[in-house]
Amino acid sequence: MPNEQPSVFIDLTPEYKQNLRNLSKRFRNIRSDVQPIIEEL
């Protein structure tokens, strides 16, 4: 079944979340910019 995607869960580390929070102060759209990348992984 070539169209089936395997179910994968990406667990974000506390360090990543903290870095994202800090970056979001300067770059307001960083969360929406990063979300498609996470979904594609």
PDB file of N, CA, C and O in Angstrom, chain B, residues numbered from 101:
ATOM      1  N   MET B 101       0.819  -1.174   0.000  1.00  0.00           N
ATOM      2  CA  MET B 101       0.000   0.000   0.000  1.00  0.00           C
ATOM      3  C   MET B 101       0.874   1.251   0.000  1.00  0.00           C
ATOM      4  O   MET B 101       1.245   1.739   1.068  1.00  0.00           O
ATOM      5  N   PRO B 102       1.199   1.764  -1.144  1.00  0.00           N
ATOM      6  CA  PRO B 102       2.145   2.870  -1.248  1.00  0.00           C
ATOM      7  C   PRO B 102       1.645   4.194  -0.676  1.00  0.00           C
ATOM      8  O   PRO B 102       2.461   5.052  -0.342  1.00  0.00           O
ATOM      9  N   ASN B 103       0.334   4.386  -0.553  1.00  0.00           N
ATOM     10  CA  ASN B 103      -0.172   5.670  -0.071  1.00  0.00           C
ATOM     11  C   ASN B 103      -0.270   5.759   1.448  1.00  0.00           C
ATOM     12  O   ASN B 103      -0.518   6.837   1.987  1.00  0.00           O
ATOM     13  N   GLU B 104      -0.083   4.656   2.134  1.00  0.00           N
ATOM     14  CA  GLU B 104      -0.180   4.678   3.590  1.00  0.00           C
ATOM     15  C   GLU B 104       1.096   5.239   4.199  1.00  0.00           C
ATOM     16  O   GLU B 104       2.204   4.815   3.870  1.00  0.00           O
ATOM     17  N   GLN B 105       0.912   6.195   5.087  1.00  0.00           N
ATOM     18  CA  GLN B 105       2.041   6.784   5.797  1.00  0.00           C
ATOM     19  C   GLN B 105       2.175   6.086   7.152  1.00  0.00           C
ATOM     20  O   GLN B 105       1.172   5.892   7.840  1.00  0.00           O
ATOM     21  N   PRO B 106       3.367   5.713   7.541  1.00  0.00           N
ATOM     22  CA  PRO B 106       3.529   5.130   8.872  1.00  0.00           C
ATOM     23  C   PRO B 106       3.251   6.182   9.948  1.00  0.00           C
ATOM     24  O   PRO B 106       3.553   7.362   9.770  1.00  0.00           O
ATOM     25  N   SER B 107       2.691   5.751  11.028  1.00  0.00           N
ATOM     26  CA  SER B 107       2.387   6.662  12.122  1.00  0.00           C
ATOM     27  C   SER B 107       3.670   6.923  12.920  1.00  0.00           C
ATOM     28  O   SER B 107       4.282   5.999  13.455  1.00  0.00           O
ATOM     29  N   VAL B 108       4.058   8.189  12.985  1.00  0.00           N
ATOM     30  CA  VAL B 108       5.283   8.565  13.685  1.00  0.00           C
ATOM     31  C   VAL B 108       4.956   9.684  14.651  1.00  0.00           C
ATOM     32  O   VAL B 108       4.210  10.606  14.322  1.00  0.00           O
ATOM     33  N   PHE B 109       5.514   9.598  15.837  1.00  0.00           N
ATOM     34  CA  PHE B 109       5.315  10.622  16.840  1.00  0.00           C
ATOM     35  C   PHE B 109       6.646  11.317  17.083  1.00  0.00           C
ATOM     36  O   PHE B 109       7.658  10.663  17.334  1.00  0.00           O
ATOM     37  N   ILE B 110       6.642  12.644  17.008  1.00  0.00           N
ATOM     38  CA  ILE B 110       7.859  13.416  17.254  1.00  0.00           C
ATOM     39  C   ILE B 110       7.730  14.059  18.622  1.00  0.00           C
ATOM     40  O   ILE B 110       6.830  14.863  18.868  1.00  0.00           O
ATOM     41  N   ASP B 111       8.638  13.695  19.502  1.00  0.00           N
ATOM     42  CA  ASP B 111       8.645  14.229  20.859  1.00  0.00           C
ATOM     43  C   ASP B 111       9.620  15.393  20.911  1.00  0.00           C
ATOM     44  O   ASP B 111      10.820  15.214  20.700  1.00  0.00           O
ATOM     45  N   LEU B 112       9.109  16.578  21.191  1.00  0.00           N
ATOM     46  CA  LEU B 112       9.963  17.761  21.243  1.00  0.00           C
ATOM     47  C   LEU B 112      10.648  17.837  22.606  1.00  0.00           C
ATOM     48  O   LEU B 112      10.009  17.694  23.648  1.00  0.00           O
ATOM     49  N   THR B 113      11.946  18.062  22.575  1.00  0.00           N
ATOM     50  CA  THR B 113      12.696  18.128  23.817  1.00  0.00           C
ATOM     51  C   THR B 113      12.440  19.459  24.524  1.00  0.00           C
ATOM     52  O   THR B 113      12.063  20.438  23.881  1.00  0.00           O
ATOM     53  N   PRO B 114      12.640  19.500  25.826  1.00  0.00           N
ATOM     54  CA  PRO B 114      12.487  20.769  26.554  1.00  0.00           C
ATOM     55  C   PRO B 114      13.418  21.861  26.014  1.00  0.00           C
ATOM     56  O   PRO B 114      13.052  23.035  25.968  1.00  0.00           O
ATOM     57  N   GLU B 115      14.613  21.457  25.612  1.00  0.00           N
ATOM     58  CA  GLU B 115      15.559  22.430  25.051  1.00  0.00           C
ATOM     59  C   GLU B 115      15.009  23.042  23.761  1.00  0.00           C
ATOM     60  O   GLU B 115      15.101  24.251  23.551  1.00  0.00           O
ATOM     61  N   TYR B 116      14.441  22.205  22.911  1.00  0.00           N
ATOM     62  CA  TYR B 116      13.861  22.696  21.660  1.00  0.00           C
ATOM     63  C   TYR B 116      12.710  23.663  21.952  1.00  0.00           C
ATOM     64  O   TYR B 116      12.618  24.726  21.339  1.00  0.00           O
ATOM     65  N   LYS B 117      11.848  23.295  22.873  1.00  0.00           N
ATOM     66  CA  LYS B 117      10.711  24.150  23.222  1.00  0.00           C
ATOM     67  C   LYS B 117      11.182  25.489  23.772  1.00  0.00           C
ATOM     68  O   LYS B 117      10.616  26.532  23.444  1.00  0.00           O
ATOM     69  N   GLN B 118      12.201  25.463  24.594  1.00  0.00           N
ATOM     70  CA  GLN B 118      12.736  26.705  25.164  1.00  0.00           C
ATOM     71  C   GLN B 118      13.355  27.572  24.068  1.00  0.00           C
ATOM     72  O   GLN B 118      13.146  28.785  24.040  1.00  0.00           O
ATOM     73  N   ASN B 119      14.105  26.957  23.179  1.00  0.00           N
ATOM     74  CA  ASN B 119      14.704  27.712  22.076  1.00  0.00           C
ATOM     75  C   ASN B 119      13.642  28.312  21.172  1.00  0.00           C
ATOM     76  O   ASN B 119      13.766  29.451  20.723  1.00  0.00           O
ATOM     77  N   LEU B 120      12.610  27.550  20.910  1.00  0.00           N
ATOM     78  CA  LEU B 120      11.519  28.037  20.073  1.00  0.00           C
ATOM     79  C   LEU B 120      10.811  29.214  20.750  1.00  0.00           C
ATOM     80  O   LEU B 120      10.458  30.192  20.091  1.00  0.00           O
ATOM     81  N   ARG B 121      10.612  29.117  22.037  1.00  0.00           N
ATOM     82  CA  ARG B 121       9.979  30.206  22.789  1.00  0.00           C
ATOM     83  C   ARG B 121      10.841  31.466  22.713  1.00  0.00           C
ATOM     84  O   ARG B 121      10.324  32.564  22.504  1.00  0.00           O
ATOM     85  N   ASN B 122      12.143  31.309  22.882  1.00  0.00           N
ATOM     86  CA  ASN B 122      13.035  32.468  22.820  1.00  0.00           C
ATOM     87  C   ASN B 122      13.065  33.082  21.422  1.00  0.00           C
ATOM     88  O   ASN B 122      13.063  34.304  21.273  1.00  0.00           O
ATOM     89  N   LEU B 123      13.092  32.234  20.412  1.00  0.00           N
ATOM     90  CA  LEU B 123      13.090  32.741  19.043  1.00  0.00           C
ATOM     91  C   LEU B 123      11.776  33.428  18.684  1.00  0.00           C
ATOM     92  O   LEU B 123      11.759  34.379  17.902  1.00  0.00           O
ATOM     93  N   SER B 124      10.692  32.949  19.251  1.00  0.00           N
ATOM     94  CA  SER B 124       9.390  33.527  18.912  1.00  0.00           C
ATOM     95  C   SER B 124       9.243  34.958  19.401  1.00  0.00           C
ATOM     96  O   SER B 124       8.373  35.689  18.928  1.00  0.00           O
ATOM     97  N   LYS B 125      10.077  35.361  20.333  1.00  0.00           N
ATOM     98  CA  LYS B 125      10.044  36.754  20.786  1.00  0.00           C
ATOM     99  C   LYS B 125      10.548  37.691  19.694  1.00  0.00           C
ATOM    100  O   LYS B 125      10.061  38.813  19.553  1.00  0.00           O
ATOM    101  N   ARG B 126      11.519  37.227  18.929  1.00  0.00           N
ATOM    102  CA  ARG B 126      12.055  38.044  17.830  1.00  0.00           C
ATOM    103  C   ARG B 126      11.360  37.780  16.508  1.00  0.00           C
ATOM    104  O   ARG B 126      11.131  38.697  15.719  1.00  0.00           O
ATOM    105  N   PHE B 127      11.027  36.526  16.272  1.00  0.00           N
ATOM    106  CA  PHE B 127      10.422  36.122  15.005  1.00  0.00           C
ATOM    107  C   PHE B 127       9.005  35.619  15.291  1.00  0.00           C
ATOM    108  O   PHE B 127       8.811  34.461  15.662  1.00  0.00           O
ATOM    109  N   ARG B 128       8.042  36.482  15.118  1.00  0.00           N
ATOM    110  CA  ARG B 128       6.659  36.188  15.521  1.00  0.00           C
ATOM    111  C   ARG B 128       6.052  34.986  14.811  1.00  0.00           C
ATOM    112  O   ARG B 128       5.173  34.331  15.371  1.00  0.00           O
ATOM    113  N   ASN B 129       6.489  34.680  13.605  1.00  0.00           N
ATOM    114  CA  ASN B 129       5.889  33.592  12.828  1.00  0.00           C
ATOM    115  C   ASN B 129       6.683  32.296  12.879  1.00  0.00           C
ATOM    116  O   ASN B 129       6.422  31.386  12.092  1.00  0.00           O
ATOM    117  N   ILE B 130       7.628  32.196  13.772  1.00  0.00           N
ATOM    118  CA  ILE B 130       8.521  31.023  13.779  1.00  0.00           C
ATOM    119  C   ILE B 130       7.751  29.720  14.006  1.00  0.00           C
ATOM    120  O   ILE B 130       8.089  28.700  13.404  1.00  0.00           O
ATOM    121  N   ARG B 131       6.749  29.731  14.842  1.00  0.00           N
ATOM    122  CA  ARG B 131       5.992  28.498  15.115  1.00  0.00           C
ATOM    123  C   ARG B 131       5.268  28.013  13.865  1.00  0.00           C
ATOM    124  O   ARG B 131       5.301  26.826  13.541  1.00  0.00           O
ATOM    125  N   SER B 132       4.624  28.922  13.176  1.00  0.00           N
ATOM    126  CA  SER B 132       3.914  28.521  11.954  1.00  0.00           C
ATOM    127  C   SER B 132       4.891  28.167  10.835  1.00  0.00           C
ATOM    128  O   SER B 132       4.551  27.390   9.943  1.00  0.00           O
ATOM    129  N   ASP B 133       6.096  28.725  10.872  1.00  0.00           N
ATOM    130  CA  ASP B 133       7.105  28.385   9.872  1.00  0.00           C
ATOM    131  C   ASP B 133       7.685  26.988  10.112  1.00  0.00           C
ATOM    132  O   ASP B 133       8.005  26.277   9.159  1.00  0.00           O
ATOM    133  N   VAL B 134       7.820  26.603  11.356  1.00  0.00           N
ATOM    134  CA  VAL B 134       8.442  25.326  11.716  1.00  0.00           C
ATOM    135  C   VAL B 134       7.437  24.166  11.642  1.00  0.00           C
ATOM    136  O   VAL B 134       7.832  23.028  11.387  1.00  0.00           O
ATOM    137  N   GLN B 135       6.169  24.438  11.858  1.00  0.00           N
ATOM    138  CA  GLN B 135       5.154  23.388  11.910  1.00  0.00           C
ATOM    139  C   GLN B 135       5.117  22.504  10.651  1.00  0.00           C
ATOM    140  O   GLN B 135       5.057  21.282  10.788  1.00  0.00           O
ATOM    141  N   PRO B 136       5.151  23.063   9.439  1.00  0.00           N
ATOM    142  CA  PRO B 136       5.151  22.192   8.248  1.00  0.00           C
ATOM    143  C   PRO B 136       6.364  21.260   8.176  1.00  0.00           C
ATOM    144  O   PRO B 136       6.270  20.143   7.667  1.00  0.00           O
ATOM    145  N   ILE B 137       7.478  21.722   8.681  1.00  0.00           N
ATOM    146  CA  ILE B 137       8.691  20.886   8.678  1.00  0.00           C
ATOM    147  C   ILE B 137       8.500  19.698   9.614  1.00  0.00           C
ATOM    148  O   ILE B 137       8.856  18.570   9.273  1.00  0.00           O
ATOM    149  N   ILE B 138       7.946  19.950  10.775  1.00  0.00           N
ATOM    150  CA  ILE B 138       7.699  18.872  11.737  1.00  0.00           C
ATOM    151  C   ILE B 138       6.703  17.877  11.167  1.00  0.00           C
ATOM    152  O   ILE B 138       6.881  16.667  11.309  1.00  0.00           O
ATOM    153  N   GLU B 139       5.666  18.372  10.529  1.00  0.00           N
ATOM    154  CA  GLU B 139       4.663  17.482   9.939  1.00  0.00           C
ATOM    155  C   GLU B 139       5.263  16.628   8.824  1.00  0.00           C
ATOM    156  O   GLU B 139       4.878  15.472   8.649  1.00  0.00           O
ATOM    157  N   GLU B 140       6.195  17.190   8.080  1.00  0.00           N
ATOM    158  CA  GLU B 140       6.798  16.445   6.984  1.00  0.00           C
ATOM    159  C   GLU B 140       7.743  15.352   7.475  1.00  0.00           C
ATOM    160  O   GLU B 140       7.939  14.341   6.801  1.00  0.00           O
ATOM    161  N   LEU B 141       8.320  15.558   8.639  1.00  0.00           N
ATOM    162  CA  LEU B 141       9.204  14.531   9.205  1.00  0.00           C
ATOM    163  C   LEU B 141       8.390  13.305   9.532  1.00  0.00           C
ATOM    164  O   LEU B 141       8.935  12.315  10.020  1.00  0.00           O
TER     165      LEU B 141
END
